[in-house]
Amino acid sequence: MVLMLRSDRRSRLEARTTVLRPSRRPLRGLLRMRAVFGFAAACLFASPASAELFIDLRGGSFQPMPIAVTDCIGETPQQAVSGVITNNLKRSGLFAPLDKTRFPERVENFDAAPNFAAWKGTGAQALVTCRIVRAGGQVQAQYRLWEVASGEQLVGQQLSTDGGNWRRAAHIISDGVFSKITGEKGFFDTRIVFVDESGPKENRRKRLAIVDQDGGNFRALSGTEELVVTPRFSPSSQEVAYMGFLPGQDPKVYILDVAAGRREVVGNFPGMSFSPRFSPDGWKIVMSLQQGGNANLYAMDLRSNATTRLTNSPSIDTSPSFSPDGGQIVFESDRGGGQQLYTMAASGGGAKRISFGQGRYSTPVWSPKGDYIAFTRQNGNSFAIGIMKPDGSGERILTEGFHNEGPTWAPNGRYLIFFRDTGGQGGPKLHMVDVTGRVEVPVPTPAYASDPAWSPLLSELKP
């Protein structure tokens, strides 16, 4: 079996699976392959049929699983790798990493089984051991996931990369642990593109920026001479669509290739184009085009540049989002007298209203699973982030306050990131919440941050 871990349409990581077994001797014959752009990986799994360690996410009431992540053995950045893994698992809300002061032993031999009798006394149900090895300019990160009660090894994996990519190796390890225990896809090997804001509130400078989902690896993607809003990741590549405009020019929709740093204008439309969103296959953009006092939705094929009008109403139709199968679009419109949510076929036609609660609804986005639509709801002076089923039923508010806005889904459909502004002379910051509303944590950024968009899982991107 071959795993594809890709960074964009022109580069990928390949990994072959095998079994990593504990022994008293050093590991031999670990596979490694080189990728086009300098990241090599080898994934080595072991999944005993007898293992029963599992978190059931179907119920709403459960306690986080106690887990121990030991310091990685070996060379720098061994403690940093284990620290990122620990932080990822804790932030998910599903795991309760043990404090190191409770560890009964220091794991010194990665190839030997831990002292499970001692670990059982800590209450940990799962144990992660890891090792960092430097070979030339490469860093090899190896890990094992153990079930403490049975002493079974559940997963083993090795990743090889250059020193600058060690955080991504830690994220992939976190995904391996999360997926094995929950049975769901992980979400740690992802990035967030957002609008980085700096300066005083009356003269705020805005630029595109990107971070890992935990706030690490900050990088600016544009300068501050151009105002940018509503960035949106492609579900199938590392491309970002956004609206940008320079003084004296109409706002335009652009596509930015994050890896190459190149950008291009989407179409050449008169007037303002805004609120872009990719189709699930990444080959279409749906967006709003302003015409007089109205705005209608249009779809553009990125291969042929053919444009199709989807709505034709004397209203403002905006913030479109595709269903994961590409067959439907949810959007916001004031056609009924106030901002509400509507769904229609992706080819256009009749629209059905799905929001009926008190207040105004905006920024809808369809879950990658297809089971929910997330939204912003304003009721009086309160802004809430909520979810509802695609037919409008089952509406639930996950979090609310002075100003919460702009939800974006994790690729596993279990978490959302949004931005929150508490008012005053401060500014917005990013936060993550799960679909139960029980887990909410900040996403650290160097300055103020708004309009987040979650990337696909990097390891699942197509060539």
N, C-alpha and C positions, 0 to 999 in steps of 0.2 A: 504494500500500500504506500502511496506517495502523498504527503501533505504539501500543499502549496501555501507558502507564506509570502504574500506579495506586497510591494510598496506602491506600485503604480502599474499602468498598463504595459510598461516596457521592462519591468524588472520583477523578479520573483525569488522567493526562497524555497528550496526543495528539501524535504526531509524524509528519510526512510524509517519505518518502524521496525523495532526488534524488542527483545526483552532485556531489561537491565536487572540482573539478579544479585542479591547480596552474597558476599563471600569474604574470606579472610585475605584474598589476594587482590592486587590492583585490577581494575577493569581493563579488559583487553578487547581489541577489535571494535572500538566504538566508531561508528560511521561518521564521516563528515563530508559535506559537499560545499562547493563554493557557488555563490550566487553572483549575478551580473554586477551588482553594485556594492559588493564587499560585505555581505552578511551571509554567513553559512550556518546551517542548522542541522542537527541530527536529533530526532525524537525517538525515544526508546521507551516502550510501554510494557507494563505487566499488569494484567487484570484478572486475578484469581476469581474463579466462579463462586468460591465460598464466601467472599467478602460481602458484608451486609451494611457497611457504613454508608448512611444516606440521610439527607435532609429532604423531607417531603414538603415541597413548596405549595401544594394544593390547599393546605389549610392556612388560616390566618393567624393562628396562635401557636407559636413555638418559641423556644429559647435558643439563642445563638449557640452553636456547637463549640465547646471548648477545644482549642487546637493549639499545638505548640509548634512554633517555627524556630528551629535552632539556628545559631549563628553558622553561616557557611564556613566550612573548613577551607583552608588554602590561602590564596593571595588576594590582594586588593582588587576590586572593591567588595570583598566578601561580606562584611557587615552591612554595607549599603544595599546589597542585593536582598539579603534576608529582611532588612528593614522595610524595603518597598513591598515585599511579599506580605509581611505582617500588616502593614498599613492598608494594602488593598483588601485583604480579607476582613479586616476590622470595619472598613468603610462600607462594605457590602451589607452589614447588619446581620449577616447570617452566621458569622463566626465570632468567637470571643477568644482572641489570642492570649495565651498565658503570659504573665510577666516573667521575665528571665530569672527573677529572684526565686521563682517556684520550680525552676528546672532541677531535677534530681541528679543530673549528670551533664558534663560537657562532652558532646559527641566528638570524638577525636578520629574515628576511623569510619569514613563514609561507606566503605565496602562491607562493613560488618553490621549485623542487626543490633539495634539499640537494646538497652536493658528495659524490656517492657514491664517487668515486675515493678521496677522503680517508677516508670512513667504512669502506671495505673494509679498510683497513689496521688498523683497531681490532679486527677479528674479529667485529664485530656483524653478525648476520644480519638483524635487524629494527631499525627506527628509528621512534620516535614523536616527532612535533613537535606543538606546541600553542600556542594563543593565548587570552588572556583579555581580553575587552572589556567595559567597563562602559557601560551605556546607561540613564541615569536610575537607578532603584533596582534594575535588573537586572544580572546578571553572565552574559555569554555565554562559554561554554567551547567552543573548537573544537579538533579534533585531526585528524591524518593518521597512518596507519600505512603505512610504506614497507618494501618488500623491498630490502635494500641491494644484493644481487648483481645484480638486474635493473633497479633503479631504478624499479620499478613501485609506484604507489600502490594499496594493497589496500583501505583503508577511509578514509572521511572522515565526520566527524560534528560537529554543533553542538548544544549544549544551552544553554538559557536558564533562569535561575532567579534568585531573590533571593539576596542575599549570604549568608544563613544556610544555604543549601542547597548551597554549593559542593562540600562533601565528597561529596554524592551524585552530582554531576556527574562527579567524579573516579572514583567507583566504576563508573558506567555506561561511562565511557571504558575503564576496566580490563577490564570485561566484553567490550567490543567487540574489544579486542586479544586477549584470551584465547580468545574464541569463534572469531575468524577464523583463528587459528593452530592451535588444537587441534581444531576441528570440534565441540567440546562446548559446552554452555551455560556461561556464567560463573556466579560465585557471590558476586561482590564487592558487588553492589547488594542486600545483605541485612542483616538485623539479628539480634542474639542477645538473647533475654530470659533472665534468670537470677535466682538468689537472691543478692542482695548481702548479705554478712555482715560485721559489725563488732563490736567490743568483745571482752572477754576470752573465752577458750574456754569457761569455765564459765557464762558469761552472754551468749552470742552473740545479737545482735540481727539479725533477718533481714527483708528487704523485697524486693519485686520491683524489678528495674531492667532497663534495655535499653541496648545499645550497638550501633554498627556492627560488622560482622564482624571488623574490625581493631582493635576496642577504642575507637574514637573516638565522640564524641557521647554520652557517658554521660548517662543520665536516670533518676531514681528514679520508679517507677510506684506505689508505695504507701508508707505509713508503717511505723514499726517497732513499732507497738502490736499488730499482728496477725502471727502466725507464718504464713509462706507456704512451700510446697514444691511441687515437680513442676509448674512452668509448662510449657505446651505450646502452640505456635503452631498456629493454623488453617492448613491448606494453601492456603486460598483467600481469606483476608482478613487484616487486621491485628488479629485477635482472639486472645486468649490465655486458655486454660482453666488453672486451677490449684486447688490445695487450700489453704484458709486457715482459720484458727480463732483465735477470741478466748478469753481465759481464761474458763472456766466454760461454754463452749459446745461442741457437737459440731463437729468439722471438717466443712466443706462444700466442694463444688466450685463455683467461680465462673467466669464468663466476663467478661473485661475487654476493652473496646474501647480499644485503645491510643491511637488518634487522638482520640477524644472524651473518654477518661478515665472512661467510665461502666462499671459492672459490675452483674451480676445473678447470683443464686443459680440453679444448675442443679437444678431439682426441689426437693421438700421431703420428703426421706426421713428416716425415723427412724434414729438411729445415725449412724455415720461414713460419708461418701462420699469417695473418694480415687482417685488415679492416673487422671485424665481424659485422653482423647485424642480428637481430632477425626477424623471420617471424611474421605476425600479431597475430597469436595465441600463440606465444612464445615457440613453440615446435621445431623449426628448427633454425639453424644458417647458414647463407650464408657468405662465406669469401673467401679470396684469399690465394692460396698456391703457393709459389715460387718453380719453377723447372728450375734450370739453370738460364738463363737470362730472362725467361718468368714467368708470373704469370697467373694462370687460376682460375676461380670461381668454388667453390664446395659448396654443401649444405649438412648439417649433421643433421640427426634426433636425437634430444637430448634424446629420449626415447630408441631407439634401437642402437644408435651410427652408424647407416648405413650412408655411405657417397656416394653422387652422384656427378659426375663431370658435370658441366653445360657448360663450354666453353672449347674449344680445339683449340687454335690459337697461332702462334708464336709471341705473343705480351704480353703486361702487361694489364690484365683486373683486375680492383680493384674497391673499394668503391661501392659495391652493395647495393641496397635498394629495398625492396618489395613495390608493390602497396598495398593499404589498403585491397583489397580483396584477396591478396596473389597469384593472378594469373600471375603477371608480375614482372620483375626485371629491374630496371634502373641501369646502371653502367658506369664507365669511362674506356676508352681503347685507346691505341695508335695504334690500328690495321690499321688505315687509314693514319698513318704517324705523327699524333699529337694527343694530348689529346682531346677526344670528348665524347659525351654522347650517349649511345645506350640503347635500350630496347629489351627485349626478354621474352619469356614465362618462368615462374618460374621453369619449368622442363628442361630448356635449349633449344638448337636448334638455328635457325637463329636469328641474331640480326639486328635491324634497327637503323640507325643513326638518331638522332633527333636534334643535335646541328649543326648550320651552320653559326653562327656569327663569327666575327673576334676574334682571340685569342684562348686560350686553356680553356677547360671546365673541371671541376673536382667536387668532393664531392657532387654528386647528392643525393637528398633525396626526397621521394614522400610524398606529403601532406596527412595527415590523412583523408581529405575529398576526395582525389583522383583527385582533379581538377588541381593541379599544381605540378611541380617538381622544387625544389629549387636547386641552384648550385652556385659554385664559378667560375668566369671567369677572366682569366688573359689576359690582352691585353697591351703589352709593360710593363711599370712599374706600371700599375694600376691593382688592384684586386677589383672585384665587386661581390656583392651578388645579384642574380637575380632569377626570376621565369619564367617558361614557361609552356604551356599546355603539357600534356603527349605525344602529337604528334609532339611537337617541335614548334608549332605556338604560337603567342602571347608573345614572349619573352619581359620581362621588367626588367630593372635594378633598384633595390631598393636603393642601396647605393654603393659607390665606393670610393677608396682612395689608399693610399700607400700599405696597406696589410689588406684585409678583407677576411676571409675564414671560412669554416666549419659551414654552416647553419644547424639548427635543428628546427623542427616544434613544436609549441605548440599543445596540443591535440585537440584544436578546429580549427586548420588549418588557423588561422587568423594572427598569429605572428610567427616570427623567432628570434632565438638567434644565434649569430655568434661571432667570436673573431676578434679583430682589433689590429694591431701593427702599431704604428705611426713611427717606426724606431728609430734610435739613440741607446742610452744605456738603454732605457726603455724596456718594454715588452708588451705582448698582454693583452688586457682586453675584457670583455664580453659586448655586446650591444644587445638590442632588437629592432626590426623593424617590422612594420606591413606590410601587403601585398599591401598596397597602397604606401608605402614609405614615407608617411606623418608623421608617428609617429616613432621616434627613441630616445631611452633612454639608458643610461648605466645600467649595472647590477653590483652593487658593490661587490667586493670580497676583502679579506684582502691583497692578493698579486697579482702577474700576473696570468692570466688565459687563457687557450686555450682549443680547442676540446670540446665544450659543447655538452651535450645531454639532451633533455627535457624528463622528466618522463611522464607517462600517468597521467590523472586526478586521484588522489588517491581515490576519492569517487566512482570511476567507476571500480576499479579493481575487477576482478572476485575472488570468494572464491577459 
